[in-house]
Amino acid sequence: MKEHRGRLTRDGIRIHEKADFAGMHAAGDLAARILDDIAAHVFPGQTTGEIDRQITAMVEAAGATSATIGYKGYQHASCISVNHVVCHGIPGDKKLKDGDILNIDVTVVVDGWYGDTSRMYVAGKLPRKAERLIQVTHDALFKGIEAVRPGNTFGDIGHAIQTYVEAHRMSVVRDFCGHGLGRVFHAPPNVLHYGRPGAGAVLEEGMFFTIEPMVNLGRPETKTLADDWTAVTRDKSLSAQFEHSVGVTADGVEIFTLSPAGKFHPTYEA
């Protein structure tokens, strides 16, 4: 693996070189293609464990590495979070039911670069209240991405997401956040999905990070189950999440994890 290039800001955020964008695009593209291809495996009666096995096979077939297998003892190539599970759901034997919504989160390593992305899926027919939650969460992610440009701050990103979500009478989870990445899985900064305009570190060209808002239909509080991974809503309300990995450019932002097949939103067939 090549050594890190670029410099660190006083906040410990790495500033990458222009040549590094290509590596992030390659890793992000593979992660996005895997999430495109896994859509055909999401249906009522399917188990989350089988979905994960399919993802593991796709990563191996691409000659890449799963970033999550072995990470802090985790043993799966994906996190699959169903209904009121906010994030870090562990794949298993439970079968999906008609109307279940689920987030599938995949991170791959390609030539030392990390591609991290997640999106929502539905097993069978999408319930109306879940459809509204998914749409607001999807749009909130892009509100945050629109705020990414040199001179803005991470507080601007969080504020854009928070105000959009709360205007739709939903809540932003505070207990989890986005993160820097590149040749490492997690690095500074913490990317909060709420905040005040002008707060936080200033965005600079060459910063790489994820934006991954988790939005609840009910209250924002979560709790982590006894497995030390699975986070759920305390009030059992539905939760949704979308995630992109992005890089700050000279005049805006590049998204590294765009869906090649246009399947980032679960109603793409409609």
C-alpha positions in Angstrom: 0.0 0.0 0.0 1.2 3.5 -0.8 2.0 5.9 2.0 -0.5 8.7 2.7 0.0 11.8 0.6 -1.1 15.3 1.2 -1.2 17.2 4.5 -3.2 17.4 7.7 -5.2 20.5 8.8 -5.0 21.7 12.4 -8.2 19.7 13.0 -6.4 16.5 11.9 -8.3 16.3 8.6 -6.3 15.0 5.7 -6.1 17.1 2.5 -5.6 14.7 -0.4 -4.0 15.4 -3.8 -5.9 15.6 -7.0 -4.5 12.2 -8.2 -6.1 10.6 -5.1 -9.6 11.2 -6.5 -9.2 8.4 -9.1 -8.6 5.9 -6.4 -11.6 6.9 -4.4 -13.8 6.8 -7.6 -12.6 3.2 -8.3 -13.4 2.1 -4.7 -16.7 4.0 -4.6 -17.8 2.6 -8.0 -17.3 -1.0 -6.9 -19.3 -0.4 -3.7 -22.1 1.2 -5.7 -22.1 -1.5 -8.3 -22.5 -4.2 -5.6 -25.4 -2.3 -4.1 -26.9 -2.1 -7.6 -26.6 -5.8 -8.1 -27.8 -6.8 -4.7 -31.2 -5.2 -5.4 -32.4 -8.4 -7.2 -31.8 -10.4 -4.0 -34.1 -8.3 -1.8 -37.6 -9.8 -1.6 -40.1 -11.2 0.9 -38.8 -14.5 2.3 -35.2 -13.7 1.7 -32.8 -13.7 4.7 -30.4 -10.9 5.5 -27.8 -13.6 5.9 -28.2 -14.7 2.3 -28.0 -11.1 1.1 -24.7 -10.7 2.9 -23.4 -14.0 1.4 -24.2 -12.6 -2.0 -22.3 -9.4 -1.2 -19.3 -11.3 0.1 -19.2 -13.3 -3.2 -19.4 -10.0 -5.2 -16.5 -8.5 -3.3 -14.4 -11.6 -3.8 -15.2 -11.8 -7.5 -14.1 -8.2 -8.0 -10.7 -9.0 -6.4 -11.4 -6.5 -3.6 -11.5 -6.7 0.1 -14.3 -6.1 2.5 -13.5 -3.4 5.0 -15.9 -4.7 7.6 -15.0 -8.4 7.8 -12.7 -8.5 10.9 -13.3 -4.9 11.8 -13.5 -4.8 15.6 -14.5 -8.5 15.4 -17.3 -8.0 12.9 -17.7 -11.0 10.6 -19.9 -9.8 7.7 -19.4 -7.9 4.4 -22.4 -5.7 5.1 -24.6 -4.2 7.7 -28.3 -4.7 7.0 -30.7 -2.6 9.1 -34.4 -3.5 8.9 -37.3 -1.3 9.8 -36.6 0.3 13.3 -32.9 -0.7 13.2 -31.0 2.6 12.7 -27.6 1.1 11.7 -25.1 -1.7 12.2 -27.7 -4.4 11.8 -26.1 -7.9 11.7 -27.1 -10.2 8.8 -28.7 -13.4 10.0 -31.5 -16.0 9.5 -34.4 -13.6 9.9 -36.6 -13.6 6.8 -37.8 -10.3 5.2 -41.5 -9.7 5.2 -43.6 -7.9 2.6 -43.3 -4.2 3.3 -40.0 -4.3 5.2 -37.6 -1.5 4.5 -33.9 -2.1 4.9 -30.6 -0.2 4.7 -27.7 -2.1 3.2 -24.2 -0.6 4.0 -21.1 -1.8 2.2 -17.5 -0.7 2.4 -14.8 -2.2 0.1 -11.1 -1.6 -0.3 -9.7 -1.3 -3.8 -5.9 -0.7 -4.2 -5.9 0.7 -0.6 -8.8 3.1 -1.1 -12.0 2.7 0.9 -15.4 3.0 -0.9 -18.3 3.4 1.6 -21.9 3.7 0.7 -25.4 2.6 1.8 -28.9 2.9 0.5 -32.5 1.8 1.2 -34.4 -1.1 -0.2 -37.9 -2.5 0.2 -39.0 -6.1 0.3 -42.3 -6.3 -1.7 -44.7 -3.3 -1.6 -43.4 -0.1 -0.1 -45.8 1.2 2.7 -46.8 4.8 2.3 -45.3 6.1 5.6 -42.1 4.3 4.8 -42.0 5.8 1.3 -42.3 9.3 2.8 -39.5 8.6 5.3 -37.2 7.2 2.6 -37.8 10.2 0.3 -37.1 12.7 3.0 -33.9 10.9 4.0 -32.7 10.6 0.4 -33.4 14.3 -0.2 -31.7 15.3 3.1 -28.5 13.6 2.0 -28.5 15.6 -1.2 -29.2 18.8 0.7 -26.1 18.1 2.7 -24.1 17.3 -0.4 -25.2 20.6 -1.9 -23.6 22.4 1.0 -20.1 20.9 0.2 -17.8 23.4 -1.3 -14.5 25.1 -0.2 -15.2 27.9 2.4 -18.3 26.3 3.8 -18.2 24.4 7.1 -19.2 21.0 8.4 -21.8 22.9 10.4 -23.4 24.1 7.1 -23.7 20.5 6.0 -25.4 19.4 9.2 -27.7 22.4 9.3 -28.9 21.8 5.7 -29.8 18.2 6.6 -31.4 19.0 10.0 -33.6 21.9 8.8 -34.9 19.8 5.9 -35.7 16.8 8.0 -37.3 18.7 10.8 -39.4 20.7 8.4 -41.0 17.4 7.5 -41.6 16.6 11.2 -39.1 13.8 11.3 -35.9 13.6 13.4 -32.2 13.3 12.8 -30.2 10.7 14.8 -27.5 12.3 16.9 -25.7 9.2 18.1 -24.0 8.4 14.8 -22.3 10.5 12.2 -20.3 10.5 9.0 -16.5 10.3 8.9 -13.4 11.0 7.0 -12.0 8.2 4.9 -9.5 7.6 2.1 -6.7 5.1 2.7 -8.3 4.4 6.1 -11.8 3.4 7.0 -12.5 6.0 9.6 -10.6 9.3 10.1 -11.3 12.9 11.2 -13.7 14.7 10.9 -16.9 13.5 12.5 -19.5 14.6 10.0 -22.6 15.5 12.1 -26.0 15.6 10.4 -27.2 18.5 12.5 -25.6 21.8 13.4 -25.3 25.5 13.1 -24.3 27.4 10.0 -20.6 28.4 10.1 -19.8 26.0 12.9 -17.1 23.4 12.7 -14.0 23.0 10.5 -13.9 24.8 7.1 -14.1 22.7 4.0 -11.0 22.6 1.8 -10.3 21.0 -1.6 -9.0 17.5 -1.1 -11.1 16.5 1.9 -12.7 13.1 1.6 -15.6 12.0 3.9 -19.0 10.3 4.1 -22.4 12.0 4.6 -24.9 9.4 5.9 -27.9 10.9 7.6 -30.1 8.5 9.7 -33.7 9.8 9.9 -36.4 8.5 12.2 -40.2 8.9 11.8 -40.4 9.3 15.6 -37.9 10.6 18.1 -34.1 10.7 17.5 -33.0 8.6 20.5 -31.4 5.2 19.8 -30.1 2.3 21.9 -27.6 -0.4 21.1 -28.6 -4.0 21.7 -26.7 -6.6 23.7 -24.7 -7.6 20.6 -22.9 -4.3 20.9 -23.6 -3.5 17.2 -27.3 -3.2 16.4 -28.6 0.3 17.0 -32.4 0.7 17.1 -34.9 3.5 17.7 -35.9 3.8 21.3 -39.5 4.4 20.4 -39.5 1.6 17.8 -40.3 4.1 15.0 -39.1 3.4 11.5 -35.6 4.6 10.5 -33.9 5.2 7.2 -30.4 6.1 6.0 -28.6 6.9 2.8 -24.8 7.3 2.5 -22.4 8.7 -0.1 -18.6 9.1 0.0 -17.6 12.5 -1.4 -14.6 14.7 -2.1 -14.3 18.4 -1.9 -13.2 19.9 -5.3 -11.9 23.4 -6.1 -15.4 24.6 -6.7 -17.8 22.0 -5.2 -18.0 18.3 -4.6 -17.6 15.0 -6.4 -19.6 12.0 -5.3 -17.5 8.8 -5.4 -20.4 6.3 -4.9 -23.0 7.2 -7.5 -25.1 4.3 -8.7 -23.9 3.2 -12.2 -27.4 1.8 -12.9 -29.4 4.6 -11.3 -30.7 2.4 -8.5 -29.7 4.6 -5.5 -33.4 5.2 -4.7 -35.5 2.0 -4.1 -38.3 3.1 -6.4 -36.0 3.3 -9.4 -38.2 0.9 -11.3 -41.3 3.0 -10.9 
